[in-house]
């Protein structure tokens, strides 16, 4: 038993080290913020006041007041003549802005205000972000003591805590069930500010449209209503008489995917409108031009008459400068080109910039100088217009070229952390694979134990490596404390590398006159081939985007292949026993015995089209809940079954009150009042299921006289599985509830197929059955993960479950609920595998008293092998990510995938950690 406990601790340790390595890799690959090579102090500040000896005067503010109306998730095709008639018809200019990834709010606000790109990892920092920006056009306004007022998303106040003169933020911006209340508060603030005239800039950030998209999707009937509300807001601003010289900008921070989410790189997410309104606008052009979102910061800085933020790498938007005189327009283009040229000189060196870009800049300045006298004297004819256009084009060309160059240069990698992360993840994966495949070698080299001598050697080697890395600037921690702390992962990496190197040498070079090491578990070639194919497909961006097709094909193929081989064995065996007679009858009978497997294959095919069953959605939900209750009832006592049934009834009532399924005709106000009691009843039933299931483990009845510790363990894990399934039924989208019972049915029939296939092997091995079940479980879990509507795009993450039953934003509860919903198949498939293994009896496969028994295998084989098969693809993908670090789709396709893979390992780690605790407490007889 001590050996098995050791295996549990060893597996937990390997998973812990792997996750630490993954975190270090992500820190190196996605630094928390981009930092250009130059220090801010090395870039000349201040607006230029001279041009080739001629004095220049920066232009005053182009408008008396500015309003930035930011509608969260307003994608480019939302405003039109029907949905927003006022906004569409009265716009002076209709432009498009391209939004860089990640398409989430916080990094987009950084780009709008600073003019620089955000790092991809900002998508993980979007929730609960506390960083304060050090420079932006808001800071510049504050330095001039100008009034800036704000209302809306509290992320602005987190980023700029002291830059707003007045602010009225929504404290529950992440509470996606709020469609109207937060927006009404913003509109009230707008009405108050319109009665004042002291502000230079008013920022309004409306969140209702984004929340509707997250909860109900982009095709929700609430979307047109919300767009009408935004249209009325635009009308209210434009019709107000107190601001004759006002510039109103209507735009979005990011778009909205077809499913309602965002975070990806589809055109619906990366294109947002920019509509401009003023009282003296020129006629809008028919051609809609596209600019970058980072271009807003330098353009607004010029219009506001403040300095361009130091970090800005954006260009100017010419359509926004039409209200300026020609002299002031040329000054704006000159200033922006001058600013970017200075940044490029500091970044790349004077020689490179002078060689590639200075000719355009010099031509532009010469033309600019020639124009200054006639423009100031009020003259200028056709020649002046030619000079103006040529100077403008040269300034813009310089700005565009340098902006693109600076954008590419922002990609920075900390190779020290990347190498350390790769070492930890790779060595832990190889280490756990070796210990699973070669038990004799593991015992001989003590791979699952701690060797003190080797540990000290690793620490000494780590100190030497650390000192060398610091001397070569290979690893650059931010403080002395982190320099010392980094010794821990380096020591672990060296320790694991020594272990793996010793093991591989023993395997590859066995001693003379000694037998070659044998693999301790059988490796089924068909399953491993499919697994290898899946890993190799990670090298293609198309396979990553459409990974669900790979899993659909491989999963069904494996089941079908195993079924055919089992059917062939049954027919051959029966045919031999009957001496070749009645072959047709034999084949028909054996095929009939496989009917459940065929039904499972049909169900798996149906699951691919589950989202199309909208017409019979209510019937499907009733059938799904009944089927789930039947599955739970099979291994529950009567009181527990009654509580489970009542909980599922509450799930249906909740969906009915929400209008998602056909229900009794309840008035809307009554439905809203009944929602809370329904959820309270559900939680009470769920608690009752847990209490009834845990009663054997409670102190008053904790007695192993009648029930073995393994029986208690089985009951507790079964209770956890049942409770998790009930909660998942509440959280899942209506069309996905059917996936829960179908997953259980599929796993059960697949395990039966594996048991029969194991007995048909030439040399029976219980370990072969376990290997088949583990690999099939992983494949089925991944298939159902994608059946649920998930993908490798962050925009498909469903945030709605995190707010079910919540009246405010609680990040911990939201994270737990969203994780349970997103990774429902992975969590329940592993728990079902453990419960099934504990419940199974070897008599079910016709073999008695073979070792290791199923109960021991649950922690000695299943856990480490399952962990190895989860960790290996993730470690392999980290290497691929380094190889593709300059790929065109590195941030749009490859980077989201690595976050999914690492989080998959984290979810398995947490589930396995809780399960291991139960094994340690109750499995006393194993």
Secondary structure as GFF3:
##gff-version 3
##sequence-region A 1 926
A	DSSP	alpha_helix	2	29	.	.	.	ID=ss1
A	DSSP	three_ten_helix	40	42	.	.	.	ID=ss2
A	DSSP	beta_strand	50	51	.	.	.	ID=ss3
A	DSSP	beta_strand	54	55	.	.	.	ID=ss4
A	DSSP	beta_strand	65	71	.	.	.	ID=ss5
A	DSSP	alpha_helix	85	89	.	.	.	ID=ss6
A	DSSP	beta_strand	93	98	.	.	.	ID=ss7
A	DSSP	alpha_helix	105	114	.	.	.	ID=ss8
A	DSSP	alpha_helix	122	125	.	.	.	ID=ss9
A	DSSP	alpha_helix	137	143	.	.	.	ID=ss10
A	DSSP	beta_strand	147	153	.	.	.	ID=ss11
A	DSSP	alpha_helix	155	159	.	.	.	ID=ss12
A	DSSP	beta_strand	166	170	.	.	.	ID=ss13
A	DSSP	alpha_helix	181	194	.	.	.	ID=ss14
A	DSSP	beta_strand	199	206	.	.	.	ID=ss15
A	DSSP	alpha_helix	208	216	.	.	.	ID=ss16
A	DSSP	alpha_helix	221	238	.	.	.	ID=ss17
A	DSSP	beta_strand	246	251	.	.	.	ID=ss18
A	DSSP	alpha_helix	267	270	.	.	.	ID=ss19
A	DSSP	beta_strand	271	277	.	.	.	ID=ss20
A	DSSP	beta_strand	290	292	.	.	.	ID=ss21
A	DSSP	alpha_helix	295	304	.	.	.	ID=ss22
A	DSSP	three_ten_helix	318	321	.	.	.	ID=ss23
A	DSSP	alpha_helix	326	348	.	.	.	ID=ss24
A	DSSP	alpha_helix	350	356	.	.	.	ID=ss25
A	DSSP	alpha_helix	358	376	.	.	.	ID=ss26
A	DSSP	alpha_helix	382	409	.	.	.	ID=ss27
A	DSSP	alpha_helix	415	437	.	.	.	ID=ss28
A	DSSP	alpha_helix	439	445	.	.	.	ID=ss29
A	DSSP	alpha_helix	452	471	.	.	.	ID=ss30
A	DSSP	alpha_helix	480	508	.	.	.	ID=ss31
A	DSSP	alpha_helix	525	536	.	.	.	ID=ss32
A	DSSP	three_ten_helix	537	539	.	.	.	ID=ss33
A	DSSP	alpha_helix	541	545	.	.	.	ID=ss34
A	DSSP	alpha_helix	547	577	.	.	.	ID=ss35
A	DSSP	alpha_helix	583	593	.	.	.	ID=ss36
A	DSSP	alpha_helix	595	607	.	.	.	ID=ss37
A	DSSP	three_ten_helix	610	612	.	.	.	ID=ss38
A	DSSP	alpha_helix	617	633	.	.	.	ID=ss39
A	DSSP	alpha_helix	638	657	.	.	.	ID=ss40
A	DSSP	alpha_helix	668	694	.	.	.	ID=ss41
A	DSSP	three_ten_helix	695	697	.	.	.	ID=ss42
A	DSSP	three_ten_helix	699	701	.	.	.	ID=ss43
A	DSSP	alpha_helix	709	731	.	.	.	ID=ss44
A	DSSP	three_ten_helix	734	736	.	.	.	ID=ss45
A	DSSP	alpha_helix	737	760	.	.	.	ID=ss46
A	DSSP	alpha_helix	766	787	.	.	.	ID=ss47
A	DSSP	three_ten_helix	794	796	.	.	.	ID=ss48
A	DSSP	three_ten_helix	800	803	.	.	.	ID=ss49
A	DSSP	alpha_helix	811	822	.	.	.	ID=ss50
A	DSSP	alpha_helix	824	839	.	.	.	ID=ss51
A	DSSP	three_ten_helix	842	845	.	.	.	ID=ss52
A	DSSP	alpha_helix	854	857	.	.	.	ID=ss53
A	DSSP	pi_helix	858	862	.	.	.	ID=ss54
A	DSSP	alpha_helix	863	883	.	.	.	ID=ss55
A	DSSP	pi_helix	890	894	.	.	.	ID=ss56
A	DSSP	alpha_helix	895	922	.	.	.	ID=ss57
###
